[in-house]
């Protein structure tokens, strides 16, 4: 059995909505995460930017509230996505999104 699950919170930097040629609603956000963790008993600053994709009607109730500056917690699975220029990056495909107020 394999495991692929990530849960991450952060601030939305960018957000865009579009409909695929197949008619599926998509929302793509750029999520900025900042925190401090302990590694080898020493504090470490953690920072990352991650693209998050939300697909389908189940996210319709929350997508209207997603915009730059909003704090969210997202959980889902990671996959490799290749851009038009041939570069690959990890993308989080959301299974759950919660607004953090």
DSSP file (Angstrom, degrees, kcal/mol; ACC not computed):
  #  RESIDUE AA STRUCTURE BP1 BP2  ACC     N-H-->O    O-->H-N    N-H-->O    O-->H-N    TCO  KAPPA ALPHA  PHI   PSI    X-CA   Y-CA   Z-CA
    1    1 A X              0   0    0      0, 0.0     2,-0.3     0, 0.0     0, 0.0   0.000 360.0 360.0 360.0 143.2    0.0    0.0    0.0
    2    2 A X        -     0   0    0      2,-0.0     2,-0.4     0, 0.0     0, 0.0  -0.836 360.0-146.0-115.0 153.5    1.2    3.5   -0.8
    3    3 A X        +     0   0    0     -2,-0.3     2,-0.2     2,-0.0     0, 0.0  -0.964  21.9 165.1-121.2 135.3    0.5    6.8    1.0
    4    4 A X        +     0   0    0     -2,-0.4     2,-0.3     2,-0.0    -2,-0.0  -0.719  26.4 131.7-148.0  91.4    0.2   10.2   -0.6
    5    5 A X        -     0   0    0     -2,-0.2     2,-0.4    72,-0.1    72,-0.2  -0.989  24.4-180.0-147.1 133.5   -1.4   12.8    1.7
    6    6 A X  E     -A   76   0A   0     70,-2.5    70,-2.1    -2,-0.3     2,-0.4  -0.999   8.5-168.1-136.1 138.1   -0.4   16.3    2.6
    7    7 A X  E     +A   75   0A   0     -2,-0.4     2,-0.3    68,-0.2    68,-0.2  -0.997  20.3 164.7-125.4 127.2   -2.0   18.8    4.9
    8    8 A X  E     -A   74   0A   0     66,-2.8    66,-3.1    -2,-0.4     2,-0.3  -1.000  20.6-157.8-146.1 140.1   -0.7   22.4    4.8
    9    9 A X  E     +A   73   0A   0     -2,-0.3     2,-0.3    64,-0.3    64,-0.2  -0.851  32.9 116.0-115.3 156.8   -1.9   25.8    5.9
   10   10 A X  E     -A   72   0A   0     62,-2.3    62,-2.6    -2,-0.3     2,-0.4  -0.988  57.2 -62.8 173.2-168.6   -1.0   29.2    4.6
   11   11 A X  E     -AB  71  32A   0     21,-2.5    21,-2.8    -2,-0.3     2,-0.4  -0.862  44.9-117.2-108.7 137.2   -1.9   32.4    2.9
   12   12 A X  E     + B   0  31A   0     58,-2.6    57,-3.1    -2,-0.4    19,-0.2  -0.595  29.8 177.0 -73.6 126.9   -3.3   32.6   -0.6
   13   13 A X  E     +     0   0A   0     17,-3.3     2,-0.3    -2,-0.4    -1,-0.2   0.811  69.8   5.9 -95.0 -42.1   -0.9   34.7   -2.9
   14   14 A X  E     - B   0  30A   0     16,-0.8    16,-2.1    53,-0.1    -1,-0.4  -0.971  62.5-171.8-141.3 153.4   -2.8   34.2   -6.2
   15   15 A X  E     + B   0  29A   0     -2,-0.3     2,-0.3    14,-0.2    14,-0.2  -0.982   5.9 173.8-148.9 135.3   -6.1   32.7   -7.2
   16   16 A X  E     - B   0  28A   0     12,-2.1    12,-2.7    -2,-0.3     2,-0.4  -0.998  13.3-155.3-142.3 148.3   -7.7   32.0  -10.6
   17   17 A X  E     + B   0  27A   0     -2,-0.3     2,-0.3    10,-0.2    10,-0.2  -0.933  22.6 155.2-120.2 141.8  -10.8   30.2  -11.6
   18   18 A X  E     - B   0  26A   0      8,-2.5     8,-3.0    -2,-0.4     2,-0.5  -0.985  36.2-122.9-158.2 165.4  -11.5   28.6  -15.0
   19   19 A X  E     - B   0  25A   0     -2,-0.3     6,-0.2     6,-0.2    -2,-0.0  -0.956  28.9-131.0-114.1 130.6  -13.5   25.9  -16.7
   20   20 A X    >   -     0   0    0      4,-2.7     3,-2.5    -2,-0.5     6,-0.0  -0.267  31.3-102.0 -72.7 164.7  -11.8   23.1  -18.6
   21   21 A X  T 3  S+     0   0    0      1,-0.3    -1,-0.1     2,-0.1    -2,-0.0   0.780 125.7  59.7 -57.5 -25.0  -12.8   22.2  -22.1
   22   22 A X  T 3  S-     0   0    0      2,-0.1    -1,-0.3     1,-0.0    -2,-0.0   0.487 122.9-108.2 -81.4  -2.2  -14.6   19.2  -20.5
   23   23 A X  S <  S+     0   0    0     -3,-2.5     2,-0.4     1,-0.3    -2,-0.1   0.596  70.2 144.4  89.1  11.6  -16.7   21.7  -18.5
   24   24 A X        -     0   0    0     32,-0.0    -4,-2.7     1,-0.0     2,-0.3  -0.722  49.1-126.5 -89.5 131.8  -15.1   21.0  -15.1
   25   25 A X  E     -B   19   0A   0     -2,-0.4    31,-2.8    -6,-0.2     2,-0.4  -0.579  31.1-174.5 -74.2 133.8  -14.7   24.0  -12.8
   26   26 A X  E     -BC  18  55A   0     -8,-3.0    -8,-2.5    -2,-0.3     2,-0.4  -0.985  14.9-168.5-130.4 141.9  -11.1   24.5  -11.5
   27   27 A X  E     -BC  17  54A   0     27,-2.4    27,-3.0    -2,-0.4     2,-0.5  -1.000   8.6-167.7-125.9 129.6   -9.6   26.9   -9.0
   28   28 A X  E     -BC  16  53A   0    -12,-2.7   -12,-2.1    -2,-0.4     2,-0.3  -0.974   8.0-178.7-120.5 125.9   -5.9   27.2   -8.8
   29   29 A X  E     -BC  15  52A   0     23,-2.6    23,-2.9    -2,-0.5     2,-0.6  -0.902  27.1-135.3-121.7 153.0   -4.2   29.0   -5.9
   30   30 A X  E     -BC  14  51A   0    -16,-2.1   -17,-3.3    -2,-0.3   -16,-0.8  -0.949  29.5-157.7-101.8 116.5   -0.6   29.8   -5.0
   31   31 A X  E     -BC  12  50A   0     19,-2.9    19,-2.4    -2,-0.6     2,-0.5  -0.855   6.3-158.2-104.6 126.5   -0.3   28.9   -1.3
   32   32 A X  E     -BC  11  49A   0    -21,-2.8   -21,-2.5    -2,-0.5     2,-0.5  -0.908  10.4-167.5-104.8 123.6    2.5   30.5    0.8
   33   33 A X  E     + C   0  48A   0     15,-2.9    15,-1.9    -2,-0.5     2,-0.4  -0.937   9.9 174.0-114.3 131.2    3.4   28.6    4.0
   34   34 A X  E     + C   0  47A   0     -2,-0.5     2,-0.3    13,-0.2    13,-0.2  -0.999  18.3 131.8-133.7 132.4    5.6   30.0    6.8
   35   35 A X  E     - C   0  46A   0     11,-2.1    11,-3.3    -2,-0.4     2,-0.4  -0.955  46.5-115.9-160.7 178.3    6.2   28.3   10.1
   36   36 A X  E     + C   0  45A   0     -2,-0.3     2,-0.3     9,-0.2     9,-0.2  -0.997  32.3 175.3-129.2 128.8    8.9   27.3   12.6
   37   37 A X  E     - C   0  44A   0      7,-2.6     7,-3.3    -2,-0.4     2,-0.5  -0.808  30.0-114.4-124.3 164.9    9.7   23.7   13.4
   38   38 A X  E     + C   0  43A   0     -2,-0.3     2,-0.4     5,-0.2     5,-0.2  -0.897  31.5 175.8-104.9 131.8   12.3   22.0   15.5
   39   39 A X  E >  S- C   0  42A   0      3,-2.9     3,-1.5    -2,-0.5    -2,-0.0  -0.995  74.6  -4.7-135.4 127.3   14.8   19.8   13.8
   40   40 A X  T 3  S-     0   0    0     -2,-0.4    -1,-0.1     1,-0.3     3,-0.1   0.876 130.1 -61.2  54.4  38.8   17.7   18.1   15.7
   41   41 A X  T 3  S+     0   0    0      1,-0.2     2,-0.4    -3,-0.0    -1,-0.3   0.659 118.0 108.2  63.5  20.3   16.4   20.1   18.7
   42   42 A X  E <  S-C   39   0A   0     -3,-1.5    -3,-2.9     2,-0.0    -1,-0.2  -0.961  75.8-107.2-124.1 144.3   17.0   23.4   17.0
   43   43 A X  E     -C   38   0A   0     -2,-0.4     2,-0.4    -5,-0.2    -5,-0.2  -0.441  35.9-170.0 -69.6 141.5   14.4   25.8   15.7
   44   44 A X  E     -C   37   0A   0     -7,-3.3    -7,-2.6    -2,-0.1     2,-0.4  -0.997  19.9-131.4-134.6 129.7   14.2   26.0   11.9
   45   45 A X  E     -C   36   0A   0     -2,-0.4     2,-0.4    -9,-0.2    -9,-0.2  -0.652  25.0-157.1 -78.3 134.0   12.2   28.5    9.8
   46   46 A X  E     +C   35   0A   0    -11,-3.3   -11,-2.1    -2,-0.4     2,-0.3  -0.939  17.6 167.7-117.2 134.2   10.1   26.8    7.2
   47   47 A X  E     +C   34   0A   0     -2,-0.4     2,-0.3   -13,-0.2   -13,-0.2  -0.992   3.3 156.1-145.4 135.1    8.9   28.5    4.0
   48   48 A X  E     -C   33   0A   0    -15,-1.9   -15,-2.9    -2,-0.3     2,-0.4  -0.988  28.7-146.6-155.0 154.9    7.4   27.1    0.8
   49   49 A X  E     +C   32   0A   0     -2,-0.3     2,-0.4   -17,-0.2   -17,-0.2  -0.987  26.9 177.7-116.9 130.4    5.2   28.1   -2.1
   50   50 A X  E     -C   31   0A   0    -19,-2.4   -19,-2.9    -2,-0.4     2,-0.4  -0.998  27.6-129.1-139.8 134.0    2.9   25.4   -3.5
   51   51 A X  E     -Cd  30  91A   0     39,-0.6    41,-2.6    -2,-0.4     2,-0.4  -0.659  25.2-162.0 -79.5 135.2    0.3   25.4   -6.2
   52   52 A X  E     -Cd  29  92A   0    -23,-2.9   -23,-2.6    -2,-0.4     2,-0.5  -0.979   2.1-159.3-122.2 131.3   -3.0   24.0   -5.1
   53   53 A X  E     -Cd  28  93A   0     39,-2.6    41,-2.6    -2,-0.4     2,-0.5  -0.941   4.9-170.6-113.2 128.5   -5.7   22.7   -7.6
   54   54 A X  E     -C   27   0A   0    -27,-3.0   -27,-2.4    -2,-0.5     2,-0.4  -0.980  13.9-174.3-117.0 120.8   -9.3   22.4   -6.6
   55   55 A X  E     +C   26   0A   0     -2,-0.5   -29,-0.2    39,-0.4     3,-0.2  -0.926  35.1  21.4-122.6 139.1  -11.4   20.6   -9.2
   56   56 A X  S >  S-     0   0    0    -31,-2.8     3,-1.1    -2,-0.4     4,-0.1  -0.175  89.2 -67.4 101.5 169.3  -15.1   20.0   -9.5
   57   57 A X  G >  S+     0   0    0      1,-0.2     3,-2.1     2,-0.2     4,-0.3   0.688 111.4  80.9 -70.3 -20.8  -18.4   21.3   -8.1
   58   58 A X  G 3  S+     0   0    0      1,-0.3     3,-0.3    -3,-0.2    -1,-0.2   0.705  93.2  50.1 -64.2 -16.8  -17.7   20.2   -4.5
   59   59 A X  G X> S+     0   0    0     -3,-1.1     4,-2.2     1,-0.2     3,-1.3   0.418  79.9 100.3 -97.0   0.4  -15.6   23.3   -4.0
   60   60 A X  H <> S+     0   0    0     -3,-2.1     4,-0.7     1,-0.3    -1,-0.2   0.830  76.5  57.9 -56.2 -34.9  -18.2   25.8   -5.4
   61   61 A X  H 34 S+     0   0    0     -4,-0.3    -1,-0.3    -3,-0.3    -2,-0.1   0.767 117.3  31.5 -69.7 -23.9  -19.3   26.8   -1.9
   62   62 A X  H X4 S+     0   0    0     -3,-1.3     3,-1.5     2,-0.1     4,-0.5   0.693  99.3  78.3-105.4 -23.4  -15.8   27.9   -0.9
   63   63 A X  H >< S+     0   0    0     -4,-2.2     3,-1.0     1,-0.3    -2,-0.1   0.813  87.2  60.8 -63.7 -30.4  -14.2   29.2   -4.2
   64   64 A X  T 3< S+     0   0    0     -4,-0.7    -1,-0.3     1,-0.2    -2,-0.1   0.779 105.7  49.4 -65.1 -24.6  -16.0   32.5   -4.1
   65   65 A X  T <  S+     0   0    0     -3,-1.5     2,-0.6    -4,-0.1    -1,-0.2   0.509  87.8 101.8 -92.1  -6.4  -14.3   33.3   -0.8
   66   66 A X    <   +     0   0    0     -3,-1.0     2,-0.3    -4,-0.5   -51,-0.0  -0.707  45.2 130.5 -86.0 118.9  -10.8   32.4   -2.0
   67   67 A X    >   -     0   0    0     -2,-0.6     3,-1.9   -53,-0.1   -55,-0.3  -0.960  63.5 -58.9-156.5 168.5   -8.7   35.4   -2.9
   68   68 A X  T 3  S+     0   0    0     -2,-0.3   -55,-0.2     1,-0.2     3,-0.1  -0.239 119.8  26.1 -55.4 135.7   -5.2   36.8   -2.2
   69   69 A X  T 3  S+     0   0    0    -57,-3.1     2,-0.3     1,-0.3    -1,-0.2   0.238  87.9 126.5  96.5 -12.2   -4.6   37.4    1.5
   70   70 A X    <   -     0   0    0     -3,-1.9   -58,-2.6   -58,-0.1     2,-0.4  -0.622  56.0-133.1 -83.4 136.1   -7.0   34.7    2.8
   71   71 A X  E     +A   11   0A   0     29,-0.5    29,-2.9    -2,-0.3     2,-0.3  -0.742  33.8 170.5 -88.0 133.5   -5.7   32.0    5.2
   72   72 A X  E     -AE  10  99A   0    -62,-2.6   -62,-2.3    -2,-0.4     2,-0.4  -0.932  31.4-141.2-138.2 160.5   -6.6   28.4    4.4
   73   73 A X  E     -AE   9  98A   0     25,-2.6    25,-2.6    -2,-0.3     2,-0.4  -0.999  27.0-172.8-122.0 127.9   -5.9   24.9    5.4
   74   74 A X  E     -AE   8  97A   0    -66,-3.1   -66,-2.8    -2,-0.4     2,-0.4  -0.941  10.0-174.7-124.3 139.4   -5.7   22.4    2.5
   75   75 A X  E     +AE   7  96A   0     21,-2.4    20,-3.4    -2,-0.4    21,-2.0  -0.985  32.0  98.8-130.6 148.3   -5.4   18.6    2.5
   76   76 A X  E     -AE   6  94A   0    -70,-2.1   -70,-2.5    -2,-0.4     2,-0.3  -0.939  63.2 -54.6 173.2-152.7   -5.0   16.4   -0.5
   77   77 A X  E     - E   0  93A   0     16,-1.9    16,-3.1    -2,-0.3     2,-0.3  -0.889  39.2-124.4-123.1 151.5   -2.5   14.5   -2.6
   78   78 A X  E     + E   0  92A   0     -2,-0.3     2,-0.3    14,-0.2    14,-0.2  -0.694  30.1 170.4 -93.2 143.9    0.7   15.5   -4.4
   79   79 A X  E     - E   0  91A   0     12,-2.1    12,-2.7    -2,-0.3     2,-0.4  -0.980  35.6-108.9-146.3 158.0    1.4   14.9   -8.1
   80   80 A X  E     - E   0  90A   0     -2,-0.3     2,-0.4    10,-0.2    10,-0.2  -0.751  33.4-168.4 -89.1 130.8    4.0   16.0  -10.6
   81   81 A X  E     - E   0  89A   0      8,-2.9     8,-2.0    -2,-0.4     2,-0.5  -0.976  10.7-146.7-123.4 133.3    2.8   18.5  -13.2
   82   82 A X  E     - E   0  88A   0     -2,-0.4     6,-0.2     6,-0.2     5,-0.1  -0.856  15.7-142.3-101.5 129.0    4.7   19.5  -16.3
   83   83 A X    >   -     0   0    0      4,-3.2     3,-1.9    -2,-0.5    -1,-0.0  -0.250  31.7 -97.4 -81.3 173.1    4.4   23.0  -17.5
   84   84 A X  T 3  S+     0   0    0      1,-0.3    -1,-0.1     2,-0.1    -2,-0.0   0.801 124.5  56.0 -61.0 -29.4    4.3   24.1  -21.1
   85   85 A X  T 3  S-     0   0    0      2,-0.1    -1,-0.3     1,-0.0     3,-0.1   0.389 121.8-105.7 -87.4   5.4    8.0   24.9  -21.0
   86   86 A X  S <  S+     0   0    0     -3,-1.9     2,-0.3     1,-0.3    -2,-0.1   0.404  75.6 134.7  91.9  -2.8    8.8   21.3  -19.9
   87   87 A X        -     0   0    0     -5,-0.1    -4,-3.2     1,-0.0     2,-0.3  -0.605  44.1-143.4 -82.2 142.4    9.6   22.1  -16.3
   88   88 A X  E     + E   0  82A   0     -2,-0.3     2,-0.3    -6,-0.2    -6,-0.2  -0.787  22.4 170.1-105.1 147.8    8.1   19.8  -13.6
   89   89 A X  E     - E   0  81A   0     -8,-2.0    -8,-2.9    -2,-0.3     2,-0.3  -0.990  37.0-102.5-150.6 156.0    6.8   20.8  -10.2
   90   90 A X  E     - E   0  80A   0     -2,-0.3   -39,-0.6   -10,-0.2     2,-0.4  -0.631  37.5-170.0 -79.4 137.6    4.9   19.3   -7.4
   91   91 A X  E     -dE  51  79A   0    -12,-2.7   -12,-2.1    -2,-0.3     2,-0.6  -0.986  18.3-134.7-129.8 138.3    1.2   20.3   -7.2
   92   92 A X  E     -dE  52  78A   0    -41,-2.6   -39,-2.6    -2,-0.4     2,-0.7  -0.844  13.2-155.2 -93.9 119.9   -1.2   19.7   -4.4
   93   93 A X  E     -dE  53  77A   0    -16,-3.1   -16,-1.9    -2,-0.6   -39,-0.2  -0.866  25.4-128.3 -95.1 115.4   -4.6   18.5   -5.6
   94   94 A X  E     + E   0  76A   0    -41,-2.6   -39,-0.4    -2,-0.7   -18,-0.3  -0.338  37.3 169.6 -72.3 139.9   -7.1   19.4   -2.9
   95   95 A X  E    S+     0   0A   0    -20,-3.4     2,-0.3     1,-0.4   -19,-0.2   0.518  80.0  18.4-112.1 -22.7   -9.5   17.0   -1.3
   96   96 A X  E     - E   0  75A   0    -21,-2.0   -21,-2.4     2,-0.0    -1,-0.4  -0.983  62.9-172.6-150.3 139.6  -10.5   19.4    1.5
   97   97 A X  E     - E   0  74A   0     -2,-0.3     2,-0.4   -23,-0.2   -23,-0.2  -0.999   4.2-175.3-134.9 130.6  -10.2   23.2    1.9
   98   98 A X  E     - E   0  73A   0    -25,-2.6   -25,-2.6    -2,-0.4     2,-0.3  -0.991  22.9-130.6-127.3 133.6  -11.0   25.1    5.1
   99   99 A X  E     - E   0  72A   0     -2,-0.4     2,-0.7   -27,-0.2   -27,-0.3  -0.636  18.7-143.3 -76.4 137.6  -11.0   28.9    5.5
  100  100 A X              0   0    0    -29,-2.9   -29,-0.5    -2,-0.3    -1,-0.0  -0.906 360.0 360.0-105.8 110.5   -9.0   30.0    8.6
  101  101 A X              0   0    0     -2,-0.7    -1,-0.1   -31,-0.1   -29,-0.0   0.398 360.0 360.0-106.9 360.0  -10.7   33.0   10.1
